Amino acid sequence: MRRILIALALVWLTAVPALAGAWLREHGTGFTAATATLRRPQDRLEYESSVYTEWGLTPRVTLGFDVNERAGIAGHVLVFARYPLWNLGRNGRFATELAVGASHWQADWTPMQKFTLSYGRNLATRWGDGWLAVDGALEYRSGQPIGKLDVTLGLATARRVDPILSVETSQADGAFFWTLTPGITVEAPGGKAIWLIGLERKSALPDQIGLKIGLWKAF
């Protein structure tokens, strides 16, 4: 069981950074993202993939789904609802999110629940406007808890290329893991989408660097 929990925690740490959080989607608008992370351990190619979509159902409720898969090993499918808690103006905002669905280890699927408390705020820096997102979550897979704390920093300027940094942590059954992903966001021609390119380093895979490529699009 310990090995299974650790493996599941590692898979969850492959989530797309900074897509959820304290900001709600505007009523009647949506957002989707597709991400793949590639590694080449021992002369073979491994990949992880995720698809994330959210929709502003009402001015105060955002609905969405989150699918994550590490081919042949583990993954999850979640449906979530996000609701605002407090808007502190220039000092940021809080929101909460409840997700239900299922996760799998190899071919064994079990129910999964997740509760998230998020904080976000806009930042004014010497390099331009930016943002901070902090997400604390508690997941239950097969009745076992997994704690998470993720922090993402990014710039959102008029430049086509901006930096982004994500630090994701997870604790399951007494074992602690982290993932560090520095990267850049690149505005696609026409400004209708954003590419994400990053290098991912996991504490559990010290000799491997993953290449993360994603596409974000609002609609």
DAFENGI-V302238 format. One record per residue. N is the residue number from 0. RES is the residue in one letter. OMEGA is omega in degrees with one decimal (none if undefined). BURIAL is + if it has 16 or more other ideal C-beta (glycine too) atoms within 10 Angstrom, else -. D_FIRST is the distance of its C-alpha to the first C-alpha in Angstrom with 2 decimals. Layout:
N,RES,OMEGA,BURIAL,D_FIRST / N,RES,OMEGA,BURIAL,D_FIRST
This chain:
0,M,-179.8,-,0.00 / 1,R,-179.9,-,3.80 / 2,R,179.2,-,5.47 / 3,I,179.8,+,5.06 / 4,L,180.0,+,6.18 / 5,I,178.9,+,8.61 / 6,A,178.7,+,9.87 / 7,L,177.8,+,10.56 / 8,A,179.0,+,12.28 / 9,L,179.5,+,14.31 / 10,V,-178.4,+,15.42 / 11,W,-179.9,+,16.56 / 12,L,177.2,+,18.62 / 13,T,-177.6,+,20.81 / 14,A,177.1,+,22.55 / 15,V,-176.5,+,26.34 / 16,P,164.9,+,27.71 / 17,A,177.6,+,30.09 / 18,L,173.4,+,30.37 / 19,A,176.8,+,29.27 / 20,G,-173.4,+,30.50 / 21,A,-178.5,+,33.28 / 22,W,176.4,+,35.86 / 23,L,175.0,+,36.40 / 24,R,179.0,+,37.78 / 25,E,-177.1,-,41.50 / 26,H,177.0,-,42.43 / 27,G,178.9,-,42.93 / 28,T,-178.1,-,41.44 / 29,G,-179.7,+,38.22 / 30,F,176.5,+,36.15 / 31,T,179.7,+,33.93 / 32,A,174.0,+,32.12 / 33,A,-175.3,+,30.64 / 34,T,173.9,+,28.85 / 35,A,176.2,-,27.68 / 36,T,-175.0,+,26.19 / 37,L,174.1,-,27.06 / 38,R,179.0,+,25.96 / 39,R,177.4,-,27.21 / 40,P,174.0,-,24.91 / 41,Q,175.0,-,26.38 / 42,D,173.4,-,29.24 / 43,R,-176.8,-,27.33 / 44,L,174.9,-,27.18 / 45,E,178.7,+,23.98 / 46,Y,172.9,-,24.22 / 47,E,-177.0,+,22.52 / 48,S,176.9,+,24.51 / 49,S,173.9,+,24.91 / 50,V,-175.3,-,27.54 / 51,Y,177.9,+,28.43 / 52,T,174.6,+,31.34 / 53,E,-174.9,+,32.83 / 54,W,177.8,+,36.04 / 55,G,-177.3,+,38.27 / 56,L,175.4,+,38.60 / 57,T,177.2,-,40.84 / 58,P,-176.7,-,42.00 / 59,R,179.8,-,39.22 / 60,V,173.7,-,36.33 / 61,T,178.0,+,34.53 / 62,L,177.8,+,32.34 / 63,G,174.3,+,30.21 / 64,F,-174.4,+,27.27 / 65,D,179.4,+,24.72 / 66,V,-179.1,-,23.21 / 67,N,-176.1,+,21.00 / 68,E,167.8,+,19.95 / 69,R,-165.6,+,18.78 / 70,A,175.6,-,20.33 / 71,G,-176.4,-,18.28 / 72,I,-174.6,-,14.90 / 73,A,178.2,+,14.16 / 74,G,179.1,+,16.41 / 75,H,173.3,+,17.65 / 76,V,-176.3,+,20.90 / 77,L,168.5,+,22.22 / 78,V,-173.5,-,25.57 / 79,F,173.1,+,26.74 / 80,A,-179.9,-,29.78 / 81,R,-176.1,+,31.14 / 82,Y,-178.6,-,33.77 / 83,P,176.3,+,35.90 / 84,L,-178.2,-,35.92 / 85,W,173.0,-,38.52 / 86,N,-176.3,-,40.88 / 87,L,179.1,-,42.26 / 88,G,-177.7,-,44.59 / 89,R,-179.7,-,44.85 / 90,N,174.8,-,42.09 / 91,G,-177.6,+,39.46 / 92,R,177.5,+,37.62 / 93,F,174.6,-,34.47 / 94,A,177.0,+,32.66 / 95,T,-177.0,-,29.64 / 96,E,176.6,+,27.49 / 97,L,-178.5,-,25.38 / 98,A,176.2,+,23.32 / 99,V,179.7,-,21.70 / 100,G,-176.9,+,20.37 / 101,A,174.9,-,17.36 / 102,S,179.4,+,14.71 / 103,H,169.4,+,13.33 / 104,W,-169.9,+,10.93 / 105,Q,-177.1,-,13.46 / 106,A,-175.1,-,15.27 / 107,D,179.2,-,12.95 / 108,W,177.5,-,14.48 / 109,T,178.4,-,13.58 / 110,P,179.5,-,15.83 / 111,M,175.0,+,15.88 / 112,Q,-179.1,+,18.23 / 113,K,175.3,+,19.57 / 114,F,-176.3,-,22.32 / 115,T,170.4,+,24.33 / 116,L,-173.5,-,27.29 / 117,S,173.0,+,29.45 / 118,Y,177.5,+,32.50 / 119,G,176.3,+,34.93 / 120,R,173.9,+,38.42 / 121,N,-177.9,-,41.07 / 122,L,171.8,-,42.23 / 123,A,-177.5,-,45.64 / 124,T,178.7,-,45.49 / 125,R,-179.7,-,48.14 / 126,W,-179.9,-,46.73 / 127,G,-178.8,-,46.86 / 128,D,179.7,-,44.99 / 129,G,-178.5,+,41.23 / 130,W,178.7,+,38.27 / 131,L,176.2,+,35.24 / 132,A,177.0,+,32.05 / 133,V,-177.4,+,29.38 / 134,D,172.5,+,26.37 / 135,G,-173.4,-,23.93 / 136,A,172.2,+,21.12 / 137,L,-179.5,-,18.36 / 138,E,172.6,+,15.92 / 139,Y,175.0,+,13.82 / 140,R,-175.7,+,11.37 / 141,S,179.1,-,10.19 / 142,G,-178.5,-,11.64 / 143,Q,-177.6,-,9.65 / 144,P,172.2,-,12.38 / 145,I,179.4,+,13.06 / 146,G,-179.4,-,16.50 / 147,K,170.0,+,18.98 / 148,L,-176.8,-,22.53 / 149,D,177.8,+,24.60 / 150,V,178.3,+,28.27 / 151,T,175.9,+,30.65 / 152,L,178.8,+,34.31 / 153,G,172.5,+,36.78 / 154,L,177.4,+,40.50 / 155,A,-174.5,-,42.26 / 156,T,176.8,-,45.81 / 157,A,177.5,-,48.60 / 158,R,178.9,-,47.63 / 159,R,-177.7,-,45.99 / 160,V,178.3,-,43.40 / 161,D,178.3,+,41.40 / 162,P,174.9,-,38.55 / 163,I,-179.6,+,35.09 / 164,L,179.9,+,32.30 / 165,S,173.7,+,28.73 / 166,V,-177.6,-,26.23 / 167,E,-180.0,+,22.73 / 168,T,-178.8,+,20.13 / 169,S,175.2,+,16.57 / 170,Q,-179.6,-,14.44 / 171,A,176.8,+,10.75 / 172,D,176.8,-,9.16 / 173,G,179.1,-,12.39 / 174,A,-176.3,-,12.59 / 175,F,-179.7,-,15.74 / 176,F,173.5,+,16.94 / 177,W,174.5,+,20.33 / 178,T,179.2,+,22.30 / 179,L,-177.5,-,26.11 / 180,T,169.1,+,28.26 / 181,P,-178.6,-,32.04 / 182,G,177.6,+,34.10 / 183,I,169.3,-,37.16 / 184,T,-175.9,+,38.13 / 185,V,178.3,-,41.10 / 186,E,179.8,-,43.29 / 187,A,177.5,-,44.07 / 188,P,-177.5,-,47.77 / 189,G,177.2,-,49.20 / 190,G,-176.0,-,46.62 / 191,K,-180.0,-,44.77 / 192,A,178.8,+,41.32 / 193,I,173.3,+,39.46 / 194,W,174.2,-,37.66 / 195,L,177.2,+,34.76 / 196,I,-177.9,-,34.39 / 197,G,174.4,+,32.02 / 198,L,-173.3,-,30.30 / 199,E,177.8,+,26.60 / 200,R,-179.9,-,25.09 / 201,K,178.1,+,21.40 / 202,S,-177.8,-,20.40 / 203,A,179.3,+,17.55 / 204,L,-170.3,-,20.21 / 205,P,-176.4,-,23.19 / 206,D,-175.6,-,25.32 / 207,Q,173.7,-,25.22 / 208,I,179.0,-,27.21 / 209,G,174.5,+,26.67 / 210,L,-179.2,-,29.70 / 211,K,178.3,+,29.27 / 212,I,-178.4,-,31.95 / 213,G,175.7,+,32.33 / 214,L,179.4,-,35.08 / 215,W,-178.8,+,35.69 / 216,K,174.0,-,38.32 / 217,A,179.3,-,39.79 / 218,F,none,-,41.68
